[in-house]
Amino acid sequence: METHAKHPDEMPHERPVREFINYTVGGLIAWGLIGWGLDLLLDTRWILFVGALLGATAGYFLASHHQRHRRREDSTE
């Protein structure tokens, strides 16, 4: 008897959660770094926080958009 460990993509309930976290953290880091660079360039202190918030929000909405389209594609197959 062989027992196979399930690949993460075979666990459908974990993939959406991981995708939301990846997109949100990725957006937060990317736009946070852009905001940090603009803060240094423009000698301000607030653009970093706006950029990080914008990136996290955009990442969340991008992940939800991908989930909606993936559900539509799965239901047509």
N, CA, C and O atoms as CSV, one atom per row, in Angstrom:
chain,resi,resn,atom,element,x,y,z
A,1,MET,N,N,0.827,-1.184,0.000
A,1,MET,CA,C,0.000,0.000,0.000
A,1,MET,C,C,0.870,1.245,0.000
A,1,MET,O,O,1.711,1.439,0.878
A,2,GLU,N,N,0.652,2.067,-0.987
A,2,GLU,CA,C,1.388,3.318,-1.053
A,2,GLU,C,C,0.471,4.457,-0.667
A,2,GLU,O,O,-0.667,4.542,-1.129
A,3,THR,N,N,0.965,5.309,0.164
A,3,THR,CA,C,0.212,6.522,0.488
A,3,THR,C,C,0.951,7.697,-0.120
A,3,THR,O,O,2.147,7.886,0.101
A,4,HIS,N,N,0.235,8.462,-0.871
A,4,HIS,CA,C,0.830,9.619,-1.522
A,4,HIS,C,C,0.444,10.874,-0.761
A,4,HIS,O,O,-0.722,11.085,-0.429
A,5,ALA,N,N,1.426,11.689,-0.497
A,5,ALA,CA,C,1.136,12.990,0.120
A,5,ALA,C,C,0.471,13.864,-0.936
A,5,ALA,O,O,0.882,13.901,-2.095
A,6,LYS,N,N,-0.543,14.546,-0.509
A,6,LYS,CA,C,-1.262,15.383,-1.469
A,6,LYS,C,C,-0.438,16.618,-1.802
A,6,LYS,O,O,0.134,17.276,-0.933
A,7,HIS,N,N,-0.405,16.896,-3.072
A,7,HIS,CA,C,0.236,18.115,-3.554
A,7,HIS,C,C,-0.643,19.298,-3.155
A,7,HIS,O,O,-1.866,19.163,-3.155
A,8,PRO,N,N,-0.068,20.452,-2.814
A,8,PRO,CA,C,-0.884,21.593,-2.382
A,8,PRO,C,C,-1.966,21.989,-3.382
A,8,PRO,O,O,-3.028,22.463,-2.980
A,9,ASP,N,N,-1.713,21.802,-4.690
A,9,ASP,CA,C,-2.733,22.157,-5.679
A,9,ASP,C,C,-3.902,21.178,-5.677
A,9,ASP,O,O,-4.952,21.473,-6.248
A,10,GLU,N,N,-3.737,20.020,-5.046
A,10,GLU,CA,C,-4.812,19.047,-4.968
A,10,GLU,C,C,-5.730,19.317,-3.782
A,10,GLU,O,O,-6.742,18.636,-3.619
A,11,MET,N,N,-5.394,20.295,-2.956
A,11,MET,CA,C,-6.225,20.672,-1.826
A,11,MET,C,C,-6.941,21.969,-2.175
A,11,MET,O,O,-6.409,23.054,-1.940
A,12,PRO,N,N,-8.135,21.865,-2.731
A,12,PRO,CA,C,-8.792,23.060,-3.264
A,12,PRO,C,C,-9.131,24.107,-2.217
A,12,PRO,O,O,-9.245,25.284,-2.558
A,13,HIS,N,N,-9.296,23.727,-0.960
A,13,HIS,CA,C,-9.651,24.713,0.058
A,13,HIS,C,C,-8.454,25.545,0.501
A,13,HIS,O,O,-8.641,26.629,1.054
A,14,GLU,N,N,-7.218,25.066,0.272
A,14,GLU,CA,C,-6.037,25.813,0.699
A,14,GLU,C,C,-5.525,26.759,-0.379
A,14,GLU,O,O,-4.895,27.768,-0.061
A,15,ARG,N,N,-5.775,26.462,-1.615
A,15,ARG,CA,C,-5.244,27.277,-2.703
A,15,ARG,C,C,-5.774,28.706,-2.683
A,15,ARG,O,O,-4.975,29.633,-2.817
A,16,PRO,N,N,-7.082,28.938,-2.522
A,16,PRO,CA,C,-7.557,30.331,-2.495
A,16,PRO,C,C,-6.971,31.136,-1.341
A,16,PRO,O,O,-6.651,32.313,-1.509
A,17,VAL,N,N,-6.829,30.527,-0.192
A,17,VAL,CA,C,-6.287,31.242,0.963
A,17,VAL,C,C,-4.839,31.625,0.702
A,17,VAL,O,O,-4.436,32.760,0.958
A,18,ARG,N,N,-4.067,30.690,0.198
A,18,ARG,CA,C,-2.660,30.950,-0.094
A,18,ARG,C,C,-2.528,32.012,-1.180
A,18,ARG,O,O,-1.631,32.854,-1.122
A,19,GLU,N,N,-3.420,31.975,-2.169
A,19,GLU,CA,C,-3.376,32.961,-3.245
A,19,GLU,C,C,-3.697,34.361,-2.717
A,19,GLU,O,O,-3.039,35.330,-3.097
A,20,PHE,N,N,-4.699,34.475,-1.849
A,20,PHE,CA,C,-5.035,35.769,-1.267
A,20,PHE,C,C,-3.865,36.325,-0.460
A,20,PHE,O,O,-3.549,37.512,-0.551
A,21,ILE,N,N,-3.229,35.470,0.323
A,21,ILE,CA,C,-2.092,35.916,1.137
A,21,ILE,C,C,-0.931,36.344,0.248
A,21,ILE,O,O,-0.318,37.384,0.486
A,22,ASN,N,N,-0.624,35.546,-0.780
A,22,ASN,CA,C,0.491,35.875,-1.668
A,22,ASN,C,C,0.267,37.199,-2.393
A,22,ASN,O,O,1.165,38.039,-2.437
A,23,TYR,N,N,-0.916,37.390,-2.959
A,23,TYR,CA,C,-1.196,38.627,-3.681
A,23,TYR,C,C,-1.192,39.833,-2.744
A,23,TYR,O,O,-0.663,40.888,-3.093
A,24,THR,N,N,-1.774,39.683,-1.568
A,24,THR,CA,C,-1.856,40.800,-0.630
A,24,THR,C,C,-0.470,41.191,-0.120
A,24,THR,O,O,-0.125,42.373,-0.107
A,25,VAL,N,N,0.314,40.219,0.295
A,25,VAL,CA,C,1.660,40.509,0.795
A,25,VAL,C,C,2.558,41.013,-0.340
A,25,VAL,O,O,3.366,41.919,-0.137
A,26,GLY,N,N,2.419,40.436,-1.512
A,26,GLY,CA,C,3.211,40.893,-2.658
A,26,GLY,C,C,2.905,42.331,-3.028
A,26,GLY,O,O,3.815,43.118,-3.288
A,27,GLY,N,N,1.629,42.675,-3.053
A,27,GLY,CA,C,1.252,44.056,-3.342
A,27,GLY,C,C,1.730,45.010,-2.276
A,27,GLY,O,O,2.189,46.112,-2.574
A,28,LEU,N,N,1.621,44.583,-1.029
A,28,LEU,CA,C,2.078,45.411,0.088
A,28,LEU,C,C,3.573,45.685,-0.018
A,28,LEU,O,O,4.011,46.821,0.165
A,29,ILE,N,N,4.352,44.657,-0.312
A,29,ILE,CA,C,5.807,44.827,-0.415
A,29,ILE,C,C,6.171,45.669,-1.635
A,29,ILE,O,O,6.965,46.603,-1.530
A,30,ALA,N,N,5.596,45.342,-2.788
A,30,ALA,CA,C,5.955,46.058,-4.015
A,30,ALA,C,C,5.613,47.540,-3.922
A,30,ALA,O,O,6.465,48.393,-4.169
A,31,TRP,N,N,4.366,47.846,-3.568
A,31,TRP,CA,C,3.959,49.249,-3.508
A,31,TRP,C,C,4.522,49.953,-2.286
A,31,TRP,O,O,4.678,51.175,-2.295
A,32,GLY,N,N,4.829,49.206,-1.238
A,32,GLY,CA,C,5.514,49.797,-0.099
A,32,GLY,C,C,6.915,50.252,-0.482
A,32,GLY,O,O,7.357,51.325,-0.071
A,33,LEU,N,N,7.611,49.439,-1.266
A,33,LEU,CA,C,8.948,49.821,-1.728
A,33,LEU,C,C,8.882,51.019,-2.680
A,33,LEU,O,O,9.733,51.906,-2.629
A,34,ILE,N,N,7.871,51.037,-3.542
A,34,ILE,CA,C,7.698,52.189,-4.432
A,34,ILE,C,C,7.433,53.443,-3.604
A,34,ILE,O,O,8.004,54.499,-3.876
A,35,GLY,N,N,6.570,53.331,-2.595
A,35,GLY,CA,C,6.292,54.463,-1.723
A,35,GLY,C,C,7.515,54.911,-0.946
A,35,GLY,O,O,7.739,56.108,-0.766
A,36,TRP,N,N,8.311,53.946,-0.482
A,36,TRP,CA,C,9.535,54.267,0.239
A,36,TRP,C,C,10.501,55.041,-0.658
A,36,TRP,O,O,11.105,56.024,-0.230
A,37,GLY,N,N,10.641,54.586,-1.909
A,37,GLY,CA,C,11.512,55.279,-2.858
A,37,GLY,C,C,11.030,56.690,-3.149
A,37,GLY,O,O,11.828,57.624,-3.231
A,38,LEU,N,N,9.719,56.840,-3.305
A,38,LEU,CA,C,9.173,58.173,-3.533
A,38,LEU,C,C,9.343,59.063,-2.306
A,38,LEU,O,O,9.582,60.264,-2.434
A,39,ASP,N,N,9.221,58.477,-1.124
A,39,ASP,CA,C,9.465,59.246,0.100
A,39,ASP,C,C,10.892,59.780,0.138
A,39,ASP,O,O,11.119,60.938,0.488
A,40,LEU,N,N,11.842,58.939,-0.221
A,40,LEU,CA,C,13.239,59.390,-0.238
A,40,LEU,C,C,13.458,60.462,-1.299
A,40,LEU,O,O,14.164,61.445,-1.073
A,41,LEU,N,N,12.848,60.259,-2.445
A,41,LEU,CA,C,13.024,61.186,-3.559
A,41,LEU,C,C,12.373,62.539,-3.278
A,41,LEU,O,O,12.951,63.582,-3.582
A,42,LEU,N,N,11.180,62.525,-2.702
A,42,LEU,CA,C,10.421,63.756,-2.491
A,42,LEU,C,C,10.560,64.313,-1.078
A,42,LEU,O,O,9.967,65.343,-0.758
A,43,ASP,N,N,11.330,63.647,-0.238
A,43,ASP,CA,C,11.556,64.066,1.153
A,43,ASP,C,C,10.237,64.201,1.929
A,43,ASP,O,O,9.967,65.222,2.561
A,44,THR,N,N,9.430,63.139,1.860
A,44,THR,CA,C,8.174,63.079,2.614
A,44,THR,C,C,8.213,61.859,3.510
A,44,THR,O,O,9.193,61.115,3.509
A,45,ARG,N,N,7.148,61.648,4.278
A,45,ARG,CA,C,7.078,60.472,5.148
A,45,ARG,C,C,5.780,59.699,4.986
A,45,ARG,O,O,5.656,58.627,5.578
A,46,TRP,N,N,4.826,60.165,4.238
A,46,TRP,CA,C,3.507,59.560,4.196
A,46,TRP,C,C,3.261,58.677,2.975
A,46,TRP,O,O,2.331,57.871,2.992
A,47,ILE,N,N,4.054,58.800,1.926
A,47,ILE,CA,C,3.797,58.050,0.692
A,47,ILE,C,C,4.015,56.557,0.907
A,47,ILE,O,O,3.329,55.742,0.290
A,48,LEU,N,N,4.948,56.186,1.763
A,48,LEU,CA,C,5.189,54.769,2.070
A,48,LEU,C,C,3.908,54.103,2.557
A,48,LEU,O,O,3.556,53.018,2.092
A,49,PHE,N,N,3.209,54.745,3.490
A,49,PHE,CA,C,2.002,54.150,4.062
A,49,PHE,C,C,0.864,54.087,3.053
A,49,PHE,O,O,0.113,53.113,3.015
A,50,VAL,N,N,0.741,55.124,2.239
A,50,VAL,CA,C,-0.284,55.129,1.192
A,50,VAL,C,C,0.011,54.036,0.171
A,50,VAL,O,O,-0.894,53.328,-0.271
A,51,GLY,N,N,1.290,53.901,-0.203
A,51,GLY,CA,C,1.676,52.867,-1.162
A,51,GLY,C,C,1.441,51.466,-0.633
A,51,GLY,O,O,0.963,50.597,-1.363
A,52,ALA,N,N,1.771,51.238,0.624
A,52,ALA,CA,C,1.568,49.917,1.221
A,52,ALA,C,C,0.080,49.584,1.305
A,52,ALA,O,O,-0.323,48.458,1.013
A,53,LEU,N,N,-0.722,50.545,1.697
A,53,LEU,CA,C,-2.168,50.329,1.768
A,53,LEU,C,C,-2.759,50.094,0.374
A,53,LEU,O,O,-3.593,49.207,0.189
A,54,LEU,N,N,-2.328,50.880,-0.583
A,54,LEU,CA,C,-2.791,50.714,-1.961
A,54,LEU,C,C,-2.401,49.335,-2.504
A,54,LEU,O,O,-3.213,48.667,-3.144
A,55,GLY,N,N,-1.164,48.913,-2.249
A,55,GLY,CA,C,-0.694,47.616,-2.731
A,55,GLY,C,C,-1.435,46.454,-2.107
A,55,GLY,O,O,-1.791,45.505,-2.804
A,56,ALA,N,N,-1.678,46.509,-0.795
A,56,ALA,CA,C,-2.408,45.431,-0.128
A,56,ALA,C,C,-3.842,45.358,-0.637
A,56,ALA,O,O,-4.370,44.269,-0.861
A,57,THR,N,N,-4.465,46.504,-0.817
A,57,THR,CA,C,-5.843,46.536,-1.315
A,57,THR,C,C,-5.905,46.019,-2.749
A,57,THR,O,O,-6.779,45.221,-3.085
A,58,ALA,N,N,-4.992,46.466,-3.581
A,58,ALA,CA,C,-4.972,46.010,-4.971
A,58,ALA,C,C,-4.696,44.506,-5.054
A,58,ALA,O,O,-5.300,43.814,-5.873
A,59,GLY,N,N,-3.799,44.000,-4.223
A,59,GLY,CA,C,-3.515,42.567,-4.211
A,59,GLY,C,C,-4.721,41.757,-3.804
A,59,GLY,O,O,-4.983,40.702,-4.381
A,60,TYR,N,N,-5.465,42.234,-2.814
A,60,TYR,CA,C,-6.680,41.545,-2.379
A,60,TYR,C,C,-7.713,41.489,-3.509
A,60,TYR,O,O,-8.293,40.436,-3.777
A,61,PHE,N,N,-7.935,42.621,-4.161
A,61,PHE,CA,C,-8.925,42.646,-5.232
A,61,PHE,C,C,-8.471,41.850,-6.449
A,61,PHE,O,O,-9.303,41.251,-7.131
A,62,LEU,N,N,-7.184,41.828,-6.735
A,62,LEU,CA,C,-6.675,41.023,-7.835
A,62,LEU,C,C,-6.853,39.534,-7.549
A,62,LEU,O,O,-7.220,38.775,-8.445
A,63,ALA,N,N,-6.603,39.114,-6.329
A,63,ALA,CA,C,-6.795,37.709,-5.961
A,63,ALA,C,C,-8.270,37.324,-6.049
A,63,ALA,O,O,-8.589,36.232,-6.520
A,64,SER,N,N,-9.171,38.194,-5.608
A,64,SER,CA,C,-10.599,37.871,-5.696
A,64,SER,C,C,-11.050,37.834,-7.148
A,64,SER,O,O,-11.903,37.022,-7.507
A,65,HIS,N,N,-10.493,38.697,-7.988
A,65,HIS,CA,C,-10.814,38.684,-9.420
A,65,HIS,C,C,-10.381,37.357,-10.049
A,65,HIS,O,O,-11.131,36.763,-10.825
A,66,HIS,N,N,-9.188,36.897,-9.721
A,66,HIS,CA,C,-8.703,35.617,-10.253
A,66,HIS,C,C,-9.571,34.461,-9.763
A,66,HIS,O,O,-9.846,33.533,-10.524
A,67,GLN,N,N,-10.002,34.501,-8.519
A,67,GLN,CA,C,-10.846,33.436,-7.989
A,67,GLN,C,C,-12.184,33.382,-8.721
A,67,GLN,O,O,-12.669,32.298,-9.046
A,68,ARG,N,N,-12.784,34.544,-8.982
A,68,ARG,CA,C,-14.068,34.569,-9.700
A,68,ARG,C,C,-13.920,33.978,-11.088
A,68,ARG,O,O,-14.764,33.190,-11.516
A,69,HIS,N,N,-12.862,34.343,-11.798
A,69,HIS,CA,C,-12.671,33.838,-13.152
A,69,HIS,C,C,-12.297,32.363,-13.148
A,69,HIS,O,O,-12.675,31.633,-14.065
A,70,ARG,N,N,-11.570,31.913,-12.148
A,70,ARG,CA,C,-11.230,30.499,-12.073
A,70,ARG,C,C,-12.486,29.663,-11.828
A,70,ARG,O,O,-12.629,28.586,-12.406
A,71,ARG,N,N,-13.398,30.144,-10.981
A,71,ARG,CA,C,-14.647,29.419,-10.729
A,71,ARG,C,C,-15.486,29.328,-11.994
A,71,ARG,O,O,-16.105,28.296,-12.251
A,72,ARG,N,N,-15.514,30.402,-12.791
A,72,ARG,CA,C,-16.269,30.366,-14.056
A,72,ARG,C,C,-15.668,29.355,-15.013
A,72,ARG,O,O,-16.401,28.603,-15.656
A,73,GLU,N,N,-14.331,29.323,-15.121
A,73,GLU,CA,C,-13.669,28.376,-16.022
A,73,GLU,C,C,-13.868,26.945,-15.553
A,73,GLU,O,O,-14.048,26.048,-16.377
A,74,ASP,N,N,-13.839,26.710,-14.233
A,74,ASP,CA,C,-14.038,25.364,-13.702
A,74,ASP,C,C,-15.468,24.888,-13.932
A,74,ASP,O,O,-15.690,23.700,-14.165
A,75,SER,N,N,-16.429,25.786,-13.871
A,75,SER,CA,C,-17.827,25.380,-14.025
A,75,SER,C,C,-18.172,25.093,-15.487
A,75,SER,O,O,-19.124,24.356,-15.745
A,76,THR,N,N,-17.428,25.652,-16.458
A,76,THR,CA,C,-17.713,25.404,-17.868
A,76,THR,C,C,-17.059,24.125,-18.364
A,76,THR,O,O,-17.438,23.612,-19.417
A,77,GLU,N,N,-16.093,23.603,-17.634
A,77,GLU,CA,C,-15.414,22.378,-18.083
A,77,GLU,C,C,-16.219,21.154,-17.797
A,77,GLU,O,O,-15.789,20.045,-18.112
